């Protein structure tokens, strides 16, 4: 760095120190304005998709799909599970009712399985053999169904059971609406539950197997579109609160007994991630501030100096936030850590300036002279370090990875702010609150380390070479995980539920969607995909039109003719009195006892009858509440069963596409006629490699397909390419900058060699510790070069300063050179600044957000390796090079110990 540059930086600091009060007030006012502006303007976006440039092909495909089917963009999904289809149906309907009561937060609340279209045409969706089996069983149970239809309560149940048991054949129960042993067994279990105070209603639709072809068994879904709020951290929070309130309310109602309701979906995942990131960012910022203060206290031992530096950091952070709001306008999952980044890096400038100031004060210089001399000497290395850091931060700007590009712009501006305030505001604060010279270091201890380094530099270089070879061997362990779900806290309900859905292909959220011009083209694409080994299922709008209707309609017509009279809607049924219920229980027990004691039926059925009778005996005949609960548990599901049968038997003509309601049609056919094809995987593809195989198989057939597997796979490739481009660009630009500034091959090699070593160590550590690179921590290696270069620059600059002094005095001794370098304030400044940076980044490791945690861990590891390289590997190289230069000089070779 030229003397001209030094004089400019000295003049700059001198101007700030000339009127220190004005300088401080000016920065204070700017910080207040910046803080207010950032609070008003700055927003946060947690979408990992939006972190990729919108003009890349896969994002254009996703946008075209979203325009045609906007329902898929933002959705909350409640997953309802129970051991009974009836119970799940009732809970889902009640939950939807509660959610519709919050139109301020939720819109388009739907229960897809409860659509009247499916209830009306449910029998047509059964396979023909299953439908025929149902018809046969119901025909044999005509009298039993009539008894239940006439009295859907304990009295009707008693009459049905008595009728069935009396006419049961030797080995079958063909007169029952379900397998006899299964029927009695479920009735017995429900009765025992009532006796134990834990009523479990009987699922009659499950008994009759009306739902055996339903895709999701006893699982039901309630979907809703949120009314989003335009606030920084809570766009989806009102909607999520409304859903959780409904879930909480239903748990206290009869419809919620034995039901599990869990919330997931795109909005739930984003809001959960947003809350996690918000909590992490706040806690990590406070913790990083505390740790930085602690390290500075140990390293500097001057409370005034530390106070000045902390004031500078806080004001600088607000200035950086204001610039972020002005230039980028939003934060993402990576740039939300900018406060931690600023504390971790911004203190580097103050550390070098403060320790050099203390060194100048220990030499007897007055406060102002010490401040200006410190600024003059450390200013050029700080400016060069800032330029290198900006290069690293901005290296992602030319790539398609917009998430890191935004982070780079904000952090690059932060480095400019840190440099300006460190050479302007901090010197002014030193004038107003002059720190003392600090504790005088014991030279003997410093010389002991310096002597050890000088004596063993050859062995240290050999050890470094061995670790480099070991790191190269560990590189195959390094892996990439691009699934954004793996970045989130796995303990949250939204993530756990999402992962649970992914385990079953039919409910997998990792579906791929294909947009075709019309339904015929969609069907053709579906046919091409059905034989693919990676494809577990394909759905189109045609799947909502029953197949083989010509074979099924006659079966339904025969059922309607035979069962119609038995299922005619009865007059209003008057609830039974307690005495009537007790009488019905007595009739039931008598029929069961006769059957259990006889020889009819199978042994399993007789054993079930014994259990049923024993359970009924536990119900006190005078206990009105217990009898009412028993009536509800045993027969509460009868009216829904009979109603479904009545509706299903009313079908008289084939169902066509025109009969499918708009609530279903709009999810598969766009207003312009484009049709959607949904492709499902064969298994859980949460692993990025499985996801890539599935995506590639579908893309081979439909190149413009979209969906999570395609998005994640294509985004991962863009991230990898951006990583390579950014790392190469960082290295090239730093080398060019160092060539312009250093004009010395030796200086460039000494600065970059330790960084290469630290990068290899970091990659090996990631592989050995099984920390995969992901969307967040992929920035670590480019930042290692951009930030780690600062330590090398300061060490090399101080070494060059000593060489110039040695050149004037004629002293080129290698031992004296090593001693002179290692006993200065520069190694301590490098150690203190790097430790503060490392500890600040390490605070992110406490995050339950796995992406931020891995980013913090790897950054802390990388920065720690840079300080080891800067304080051990680099001095060893510098001493060795100095000795080699001295040896060549003594042999008469014309060379310069300063520049080669």
N, C-alpha and C positions, 0 to 999 in steps of 0.2 A: 504494500500500500504506500502510495507516495506521500511525501511530506505535505504536499498541497492538500490532499484529502484530510490529513491529520489537522492541519490548520483550520480547514473548514469546520470540522467537527468541534474543534476547540472553540472557535468563534460562535458556533451554534450554542454550545453549552454556556459560553460566557454571556451571551445575550439573555439567556434564561436566568442566569444568576445575577445579572445586573439589577433586575427588578423582580426578586423572587416572589413577593406578595402578589404582584400583578399576574405573574405566571401561574401561580397556584389557583388564584381566583378564576382566571380564564379557563383552566382545565376543569375546575369544579363546575362552572356554569355549563360548559360543553357536555360534561358527563350527565348533569341533570337533564338537559334537553335530550340527549341521546337515550337515556333511560326511559323518559316519558314516551319518546317516539317508538322505541322498540316494544314497549308494553302495549301500545295502541295498534301497531302494524304487524308485528312478528307473529306468525302462525306456525303450526306444526303439522306435518303429514307423515303418517307411519306406513303408508303403502310402499312395499318393496318394489312393486311394479312401476310406480311413478319415479323410481330412482333410475330407470332406464330411459334414454331419449325417446320421445313419443314418435319419432319418424322411422324407427327401425321396423322391419317387416312384421315381426310377430306382434308388435304393439298396434300396428295399423290393422292387422287381422282382428285383434281383440276389440278394437274400437268399432269396426264394422259390425261385429257380432253384438256388441253392447247397444249400438244404435237400433238394431233389429229386435233385440230382446232385452230391454232395459231392466226387466225384473231380476236379472242375474247380477246386477251391479252391486246393490246394497240390500242385504237381507239378514234378518234375525231368524234363527231356527230354534224352536224348542223341541227337544226329543223327549217323547213320553213313553215310558216303559212300565209294564206290569206283567203279571203272570196270567192275565186274562185279556182277550181281545175286547170284550164288553167294557171292562174297566178302563182300558186304554182309550176306547172310543169316548166314553163318558167324560173322562178327565180332559181329553183333548178338546172336546166341545165346550166344556165349562171354562177351560183356560182361554180359549178363543173368545168366549163371551166376556170374560174379565178384561182381556186385552183390548177388545173393541170399545170398552168403556173409557179408553184413553186416546181419543182421536187427536189430542194435542201432541202426542208423542209417537203414536203408531198408526199406520195406514195399511189397507189391503191385508187384513188378518184373515188367514185361510187355514182350513184343515183339509188337505187334499183328499184324504181317504173318505171324508164324510160328504163328498159331493153327491147330490141326489142322483146324478147320472150313474154312479157306481152302485148305489142302492137299488135303483130301478132295473139296471141291466146286469146285476151281479151274477145271476145264474148263467148268463151267456158267456161270462169270462171264465167259468170252470171248464176244464177239459171235458170232452164228451164222455169218456169212461167215468170220470168222477161225477158228472151230472147224472148219468144213468144209475150209478150206485146210490146217489142221494135219493133219486126218484124211487128206487126199489125200497130203500129203508123207510122213507116217509109213507109210501103206500101201505107197508105193513103196519105202520104206527098210526094209521088214520084215526082209529078210535082214541088212542092215547092223546093225539094232538087235539082232537075234539074236546076231550075232557079238560085239557089245559086251556083251550081257547074259551070254553064256557066259564071257567073259574081259574084265572091265572094267579092262584094263591095256594096256601097250604091245603085247602079243601080239594081243589082241582088236582094238586100234586098227589094227594093221598088216593084220590080216585084213579089217577093214571097208574100209579105204582101198583095198586091193588089189581087193576085190570091186566097190567103187563105180567105181573108175577103169577097171576092165576092162569094165564094162557101161555106161559113160557114153555117152549118145547124142551126136550131132553137136554140139548146141548146149546141151544141158541136163544137169543132174545129178539126174535124177528119182529115182535109186536112193539118194541121200544123204538123211540126216535133216535137212539144211539146204541152202541154196544152195551149190553146189559150190565156187565161187570164194571165197565168204565162209568156208566151212569150212576150206579149205586155207590161206587167208590167216591166219586166227586161229591155226591150228596152227603155221604158220611163225613168226608173231610170238612165240608162247609159247616155241618152241624157241630162237629168237634170244635171248630174255630169259634162258633157262637158260644158254646159252653165255656171255652177258655177266655172269653172276653175279647177275642180277636177275630171278628167275623170276616170271612173270605167268600164273597159272592160267587155262585156258580156261573160259569160262562156257557150259556145254552147255545150260542152260535158256534162256540168251539166244540161242544158236545156233538152237535149235528154236523159239524165240519162244513159250515157254510163259508168259512174264511180260509180253507186249507190252500187255496190257490193265491191268496193275497201275498204280495211280494215281501212284506215286512213282518209277517207273523203278528205278534202282539205289540209291535212298535208302531207308534203314530207320530206324526209331525205336525207342528203348528208353525206357520211361517208368517212373517210380517215385514213390511217395509218401514224403516224408521223415519220419523220427521227429524232431520238432522239440524243441529244448531251450529251457527257459524261462530264458534268460540275457539280459543286457542287449544285447549286440551279436552274439551268435552262435547264434541260434535254429536257423538252417539250416546252420551251418558244419560240424557233424559229418557230416551227410548229404552235403554238397558234397564234403567231404574223402574220404568213402567212394567217391563216384562218380569223383572225379579219380584216386584210387588204382587203381580198376578200369581206367580209361582208360589210365593209365600202364602197368599190368601187361600189357594186351593188345597194346600197342605192341611189347613184347619177345617176343611169341609169333608163330608162323606165321599164326594167324588175323588178326593185326593188320597184316600186310604189305600195303602199298598201300592202307590204310584210313585215313580221316580221321574221328575221333570228336570232336564238339564238344558242350559242355554248355550248355543254356539252359533256359527255362521260368520260371514265376512265382517259384519259390523261388530259382533261380540269379540271376535279375535282382534280387530283393530283397536277397539276401545280398551280391551284388557291390556294389549301391548302398550297403548298410549299411557295408561295409568302406571304400568310398570316402569316405563321409560321416564315418566315425569317424577315418580318417587326416587328412582335411581339417580337421575340428573341432579335433583335437589340435594339428596344426601351426599352424593359423590362430590358435589361442588363444595359443600360445607366441610366435608372430611378432608378434601384435598387442600383447602385453605388452612385447616388446622395442622395438617402434616407438613405443609410447606413452611409454616411459621416455626414448627418444632425443629425441622432440619436447619433452618436459617439461624435459629437460636443457638443450636449446638455449634454450627459452623462459624458464626460471626460474633456471638456473645456481646452484642450491642443492641439494647432495646430500642434506642433511637433510630438506628439504621434499619432495624426490622420494621419499626412503625412506618418509617418513610417508604419502605419498599411495599408494605401491605397497602398503604393508602394509594400508592401508584398503581398497584395491581387492580384494586377495586375500581378506581376511576377508569383505568384502561379497559377493564371488562365491560363497563357500561358504554364506553365509546365504541368498543368492538360490536356490542349488541346493536347499537344504533346504526352502524355501518352495515351490519348484516341485514337489518330491516330495510335499509335504503337500497341495497344492491340485490339481495336475493329474495327477501320478503318472507321466507319460511325456513323452518328447520325440518330436518328429516331424522331418521333413526341414528344416523352417524353424526350429523352436525349438531344434534342436541347436546353432544359432549363438548361443545366449543368452550364452555366455561372452565371445565376441567383442563382442557387443552391449553387455555390461556394461562391459568394458574401454573400449570406444569412447565410451560415454556417461557412465559413472561418474566418469571423470577430469574431466569438465566441471565438476562441483561443486567438486572440489579445486582445479582451475585458477583459478576465480574467487575462491575463498576465499584460496588461497595468494598470488596476485598482489595482492589487496587488502590482505592482511596485510603483504606487502613494502612496499606503498605507505605503510601506516600506520607501519611501522618506519622508513622513510626520513624520515618527518615527526618522528621522535624519540620516538614512544610506546614504552613498555616492552612486553615480550612479551605479558603477560596482557591489557593494555589493547588492544594491536594485534589480538590474536586476537578479543576480544569485539567490538571496533568493526567488524572485518571481517565477523564473523558477523552483526552487527546490520544492516549495509548491504547485504551480498550475499544474506543469508538470504531476504528477501521475494522478490527476483527468482528465486532458486533454487526457492523453494516454488511460485511461479507457473509457472515452466518445468516443474517436475515435474508439476504438475496438467495442463498442456497435453500433456506427453509421455504421461501416463497416458490421457488422452482419446484420443490417437491410437492407442495400443496396444490399448485396449479397444474401439475403434470396430468391430472385426470380431466382437465377442462376440454382438451381436444378429443377425448374418447366419448363413447356413447353412455358411459356410466355417469349419469347426471347427479346421482346421489353423492358420490365422492367429489364431483366437480363443484357442487354447491358447498360441501364441507371445505374443499380446498380454497374457494374464494373467501369464505368467512374466516378461515384460519390464516390465510395469507394476509388478509387485511389486519388480522390480530397481530401478526408479526410486525407489520409496519407501525401499528399503534404502539406495540411494546418498545420498538426501537425509538420512536419519537419521544414517548414519555420518559423512557430511561435516560435519554440524553438531554431532556428539557425539564420535565417536572421533577424527576428525582434529584438532579443537581440543585434545583431551587429549594427543595425540601431539606437537602443537606445543609444549605446555607442558613435556612430558618431554624432548623433543629440539628445543629452540628454534632454528628456522632464523634465519639472519642476514637483514639487509635486502635481500640480493641485490646485484647490480651496479647502481649508479646509472646510469640511462639518460641519454644525452646529449640534453638538451632541444632543442638546435638541430636535430638530425636529425628528432626527432618533430615539431617546429614546421615543418620544411620540408615534410613530407608533409601536415601539417594546413593549411599555407598553400596548397599546391597544390590540395588538395581544396576549400578555401573559394573559391579563385579560379576553379576550373573546374567547379563543381557544376552549372551550367546545361548545359555541354557534355556532362557525364557523364549527365545526365538525358535529353538528346536521344539520345545513343548507346544508352542503355538502351531507349528507345522503339523505335529502329530494330531492335535485337536481338529485342525482343518481337514485332514484326511479322514478322521473319524466322522466328522460332520458330513462329508461327501458320501460316506457309506450309509448314513442314516437318512439321506434325502428321499429314497423310495418310500419311506414311511409317511411322508407328507401327503395329505389328501385334501380334497375340496368337498364341502357340503353346501349345496346351493339351495336346499329346501328351506324357505323362510320360516316354516312352522318349527323347525328344529332350533331356531334362534329364541323362541319364546319360552316362558316358564312352563314346564310340563305339569306343574302342580295346579294350574288354574283350571277351572271348570270348562271354559271354552276350548282350551287345548286338549284336555283329557277326552271330552266328548267328541271333538273332531277326529282325534286319533282312534277312538272307538268306532266311529262310523267308517273309518278307512279300513278297518279289519275285514269288513264284509263287502264284497264287490257290489252287491245290489244297493248299498247305501253309501258307497265310496264318494267322498267329495272330490276325488281326483278324476273326475270324468273329463273327457275331451269332447268339445262341441264342434260340429262342422256345419257351415252355412251353405245350403244348396239353393239353386234358383227356384225349384218347386218340389212338390212331394215325390214326383216320379224320380227325379234326380236323387233325392234323399234316399229313396228305397234302393236305388241302384248302388249307391255308395255303401249303404248298410249291408247289402248282400255281398259286396266285395270284402267287407271287413269281418264278416261272421266266421270265416274259416281261419282267421289269423290266430296264431298261437298266443299272442300277447293280449288278445281281446277276450274279455269275459262275458260281454253282452253288448248289444246294440239296440237302441230305442229310437223310434220315430213316432210321428203322429199316428201312423197306421196301427201302432200297438194299442190304441184306444178304441179300435173298432174290433169287436169280437170276431174270432175266426170260426170257421165250420158252423156257421149259423144254420145252414140248411139241415144239418144233423141234429142240432140242439133244439131248434124251435118245436119240432114234433114232440120231443121229450117233455118240454115245458108245457106244451098244450095238454098232453095226457095228464101231467101232474095237476094242472089247473082244473081239469075236468073231474079228477078223482078227489082232490083235496079241497076244492073250492068250498063245498058246503061245510066242511069241518073247520075251515079258517075264516068263515064269514065273521065280519066284525061284530062282536057281541054288544049288547046294551051295556050301559055303564055298570061296572062291577062295584058293589058296595063292599068296603073293607070289612074284614072279619072282626068279630069281637074277640076278646081274650078267651071266652069260653069256647067259641067256635074254633079258634086256633088249637086250643087244648084238645078238643074233640078230634080234629084232623090229625094231630100228632098221635093220638091213641089209635086211630084207624091205621095210620102208617105203621106203627109198631106192631100191631096185630098182624098186618099183612107180611111184614118182614119176618116176624117170628115163625109164621106158618111156612114161609118159603125156606128159611134157614133150616127148619126142622124136617123138611120134606126131602124128596130125592130129585126134584126137577132142577133144571139149570145146570150150570157147570160148578165145580167146586170153588172156583174163584168167585163166581157170582154169589154163592151161598155164604162164603166167608165175608164178602163185602156187605151182604145183608145183615150179618151178625154185627159188624162194626157200625153200620148205620143205626140199627136198633139200639145198640149200647150207647151211642152218642145221643140219640133222642131221649134215652132214659136220664141223661144228665141235665135235661132242660126241665126246671120245675114247672108243673102245669098251672100254677097260680102266679107265676112271674110274667106279668104283662109285657115288660120291656124285653125280656129274653125271647118270648114268643114272637113279638113284633120283629125283633132282629132276625130270628130264624126264618120268618116268613119272607123278609126282604132278601136274605142271603140265598135261600133256596129257589125263590120264584121271581125275584126282581128282574132277572134276565129273560123271563118268558115273554113278556109283551114285546120287547125289541125283536126277539126271534120271530114271533108270529107276524109282526109288521113287515119284517124283511121278506118273509115268505110270501105274504100277500102282494107286496110290491113286485117281487121277482116273477110271480106267476101271472102278472098282468101283461107281460110282453107278448105281443101277437104278431109282430112283423120284424123283418131284419133291421138291425141298427145300421145306419149309414153315417158318413162323415158329417152330414148336415145335422145329425142328432147330437153330436159332441158339443157341449156347451162352450161358450166363449172363455170361461174361466180356465178351461183346459187348452182350447185351441190357441189362445194367445201365447202360450208357453212353447208352442211347437210350430206354429205358422205365423209369420210376420204379416203385418198389414199389406205389404207389397207382394205377398205370395211366397217369399223365401221360406224354406223349410229347414228345421233343425234336426241334426242327427246327433244323438248322445252315445258316446262310446265309453264303456266301463272296463276297468282292468280285471285281470283274472285273480288278483290277490292284493294284499296290502303293498302299495308301492311307495311308502313313505321314504324309503332309502332312495337317494338321488340317482343311483345307478339303475335301479329298477324303474324309476320314473322316466329316465332317459330312454331306456329300451322301449317302454310303452309309447312314449311320445314319438320316437323315431318310426315305430311300426305304423302308427296312424298317419304321420306326416308323409310316409312313403305312398299312401293311397290318396290322402287329402292334404296337399301342401299348405293350405291356408287354414287348417284346423287351429282351434284355440282352446284355452282352458289351463288350469293350474299346471299339469305336467308339461305342456308346451311352453308356458310362460317361464316356469322355473328352469327348464332345461336350456332354453334359448338365452335367458338372462344369465345363466351360469357361464355360458360360452362368451357372452359379451363381457362379463366381469373378468374372466380369465384373460381375454384379449386386452381389456383395459389395463389389467395388472401388468402384463408384459410391456404394453406401450408406455405406460406411465413410468415404470422402472427404467426402461431404456432412455426415455426422454429426460428423466431426472439425472441419470448418470451423464448423458451427453451434454446437457446444459450446464451442469455443475463443472464438468471438465473444461468446457469452453470458458466459463466464468473464471475459473481458477487460472486458466492460461492467460486471460486478459489481465487479471489482477496480479497473479504470482510471477508470471513470466519465467517460471522455473520448473523444469521437469521434476527435479528432486522434490520441490514443495508439493507438487500435485500427487506424486507417488506416495509421499509420506502422509498426506491428508486422506487419500482414498484407500490405501492398503488396509488400515485398521477397520475401515467400514466394511470392506469385503469380508474380512474375517468375522466381524460381528454379524453380518447378514447370514453367513453360513451357519454360525452358531445358533442364530434364531430359528432358521429353518429346521435345523436338526432338533432343537428343543421342541418345536411344534410337533414334529413327527414322533419323538420319543414320549412326549406327554399326551399324545393323542388329542391335540387341539387342532381340529380341522380349520382350514381357511374358509371363510364365508363372506357374505355380502358386507359385513361390518369390518372384520379384521384384515381384509385383503390389503388395506392401505398400509399395513405395518412395514413392509419392506421398502416401499418408496419413501416413507417417512423416516425410516432408519437412516437412509442416506441423507435425506434433507436435514434432519435434526442432528444426527450423530456427527455430521461434518463440522458442527460448531465447536465441539470439543477438540477435534483435530486441528481446526483452524487456529484456535487460541494457543494450543501447545506449539504448533509449528511457528506461529507468529512470534511467540515469546522466544523460541529457539533462534529464530532469525535475528531478533533483537539482541540476543546474547552474542551471536556470531559477529554482528556489526560492532558491538562493543569489544569483542575479542580481537577483531581485525585491527581496530585502532590501537589496542594495547599490545598486540603481537602474541596473545595467548590463545593457542588452538588446542590445548590439551584435552583429550577425550574425557578423562576423569573430571577435570575442572568444568568441562562443558556440561556433563551430566549432573554434577553437583549444582552448578549454577542454575540449571533449568528446574530441577526438582525441589529446590529450596525456595523458589519464588512463590508468590501468591497464586500464580496461574493454576498449578495442579489442584490446590485447595479449592479455587473457584470452580474448576471443572468438576471436581468431586461434589461440591455443595450443589451446584446448579443441576447436575445430572441426577443426584439423589432426590432433589425436590421434584424434578420432572418425573422420575421413575415412581416415586411414592404417589404423586398426583394421579398418574395414569393407573396405578395399582388400585386406587379407590373404586374404579369401575368394576373391578373383579368381584365386588360385593353384590353386584346387581343380580337379581333373579332372571333378568333378561340375558339369555345365554350368548347372544351376539355381542352385546356391550361388555359382558364379563370376559369373553374370550379376547375382545379387542383390548381391554384393559390389561389382561394378563400378558398378552403377547407384546404390547407396547412397553410394559414395565420390563419384561425380559429383554427386549431389544435394546432399550435405553441402558439397562444395566450392563449388557454386553458391550455397548459402545464406550461406557466409562472404563471398563476393564481394558478394552483395546486402547483407549486414549491414554490411560495412566500406566499401563504395563507394556503392551505390545508396541505402541508408538514410541515411547521413550527408548525402548530397546532398539528399535529400528534407527532412531535418531542418533543414539550413541554409537551404534555399529557403523552407520553411514559416516558419522563424523570421524571415527577412528580410521575407516577405510580411506577417507579423503586425506586425512593427516598422513597415513602411510604412503599414499601415492605422492603426496607433496614431498615427503622426505626422500623418495626415490628419484626426485627430479622431474616427475611428470607435471606438466603445466596444467594446473586445475585450480578452481576457485572453491574454497570451503563454504562460500555463501550461496553461489548460484552455479548450476551446471547447465 
